[in-house]
Amino acid sequence: MPRPDPQEPVVFELVEGDPAEDGAGGAEGTGPDDTGAAASGRRRLRLPDLPRRTWLTVAAVAAVVAVTLTTAGLVRDHQRAELMRTSPVGVASLADPPEEVWTLPFDRAFGRSDFVDQPTVVMDGLLVLLPTVRRDYFVLPPATGAADPAPAGFDDVTAVDPASGEVAWQVPVGEDPECGPSGYDATIRTGLLTCVQGPPDAREVLAIQPDGGTSLRRAGLSDDEQLVPGPAGLVVRLRRLGDPVEPPPAPVCDPEGVCDSLLLTEGRDVRVTGEDPLTGAELWRERVAFEPREAASCFTPWTGTDGAQELDLDHVTASAGAETVAVEGCGVQATLSADGVRLDTAGERQAGRPAWVTELGSGRFAVESGSSTSFLVDGAGAVLGTVAGYPQPVEASPDAPDDLLFPSSMNGAGFDAVREDGTVLWTERYATRVLLSARDVVVADRGSKLVGLDRDTGAEVWEWEHDDPRGLGLFRTVTDGETVASVYLPQDDAARGELVAIDLATGKERWAVPVAGPVVAVDGNLVAITPNGLHGLG
């Protein structure tokens, strides 16, 4: 049989009846219709007359294909949900409005007018709540005789399963506990939690494992030392070096209480030591030199017996983030990585001005000291590049590329989208901050409006406006990769909080539900932290 001409059109015709009636089993050129076909220059091919079993097989194959496609979609959804569980802003699904599925009351509820200032950390998928104190908007000096309010929250360090609300474990803590690392939005994760506790003359180090196992040792502090929790489960020891310095003369003040500035030219250095919380072994050591400074950082608030402030030349404190420890005190300021690398000295520094270090995530930091340029620095203190403006940490969906920074502009209006090499891709001049860096869009805050900006060009893809933003402040966002949910919290007693879900592709509002406090994402689950306890949303 000759090969058909590829240019010749082929017409399919469904022929009814018995093929045998067409002659020779329907052989070519013998049927009554073939003459017409030949005359018109076209061949008409019949669909085969297949047995019923064959047609059933074809239908079964089609069904299998449909099921396979559906299964593939379900697999993709499952993979996306599992990916979201790895992120501090990831939720397994925001397709439907969440409902309360469990409640866990605090040992002591926060007062109605209190700000819910609950420190948290995530350990092995568990939401861990640390001891807290009741926060008031006004701090009264001791001279008023007002008693400190009782702490709110849980009595012990408490780990909660975010899916079920069950308490996984609790660890009692001693007097005046200080635990870390921790934050207030459940974005910090750690494999070891440390608490420094006990009276001033008998401080102890309590190390807590993700399963609730503990280890306790004495801190062994001298009179001029203090111990604080550090990043990555470390503890940090601070000690002033050298002989005490005589205090300077008191500043001259006029009758209206306006005083001359007080410049301190002499002071003591501080030794900062990172220690293993389990053994007390020294892991690293750094000496922070005293620098002449105005005395504003040398006053300890409300320490005098009459309620006045007093000058403390040895005043020094330290606070831990996820990857850094910041040391501040009278004449000293430094930021060190968890490995003890000094980060604030990277790049050029303006004389007489301290440098500020911002954690950007993924082992990157921004260092700026009052100039219009910030240095990008890695964990080893090496400068990766420079950018104009002041980069801020941005929450990112785990399926988004990690290729952009968003420094705020020097005049405070808008921000730039910048690559790590300093290349500016686009500029946004109306939004105040980036709320979420997603796969295809960047979600930004324009006051009462949210906008989705194209990740590559900065062009506005969509805009969403809150119906009634009065009395509400935008707290944070969470995402499932397809939807962004924004948490709005009340700024006064008249408003109520709200969780609003918006489609990332179109900006269309999907749903909105009321909330009574901050909402955080833990292991793909939503948990609301309210004045009276925790509420699981699912």
C-alpha angles and dihedrals in degrees: 000000000000118000109258117253106259089216093053113100116238118214122198116210125185107223119198124212137042114327089217090066090063091064133258092020090301096307115183116273098013104085123090093247095051094077090059091046092052091047092054093047094242133110119222115210123198125222107248118263096237125189117257090251090059093052090050089052091052091050091049091051090051090051091050090052091051092048090047092053091048091048091049089054091050090049090052090050090050092048091049091049091050090049090052091054089065093061130078088224098038125114123187092230138354095174093115132034109269123241130202109271101170142009131205116185122215120245086242122016122228116252117261093250095042124107109239097239099170115164114217141177133184120235121181093332095314125118105232118198118201129209111280141184130228109265121217127190090230123050113206123207119242090252089076090066091224113152118235111256118249115265117262129217125037124349092222138037099277129197117201130192102234093208099053106016091235117146106244094190144333129212120197116227132207134233120321096356122197113190133183169263093000144139139184103252103049092249096122117086126189139174092212131033120202129198125190107205146157136066119320093260095046109036118169136197115230115192117196124198124211090258093052096260113145143203124195130196138161116263094220096211124180121216095270098042135089133187126213135175113265138196122293092019096301126136119225124214119205124197134170113228130215132017122324116269124232111248117249123249115281114265120258113252131192124229091269092057098254107142135196116255115268115222117195113209099173132050146129129277121239126230113212117198128185113213137190103249093214100049106015090235114157112248100177142347134208132180116217111202123222114249126196106262143163110271094242091103093049100068120096109210119244098352099129121096089239093050095259126131119258132207112248112184092187096050111136134155137177132206128191130221128183093282107007145049118216118207118199132169147117105334095344134093129161142148120212132185123239086264093055097256114150106236104173093067094059116114127001117328130201111242114256094009125106119233121236122216123205123193109231097178130243090068094299128125137187118222122194133163105188099293125114092254131073126202121226109220134183127219092272091058094251117144111241096184145301133266133190113248132012118305116217129197111265127197110238133197108242091237093056123099114257094222107106138073123196110209117183114240121261093248093049095247113122129318143258130240103229136179119227091258090061097258111148110221098181143339132231115197103176106050120081099211146351114259100182137004103212134180097269106006140038113226113216136183120242098173107264089008135069120205134196111218123195107256094223102039108018091234115151110257098176143349129211125189127199112239095222115006095166112131093006130113125196108243106178145307136247130191146194093202093261100051134036118211117200122205114218116190128196118254093198139021092263096067132064128217122253139196111209124190120207129185108247093213100047108015090235115150110244101183145329129212132181120252131189099210147354115327119214134184118233123174090339094310132110119233125181117210107208133173092264101040147293126321124194115218120201 
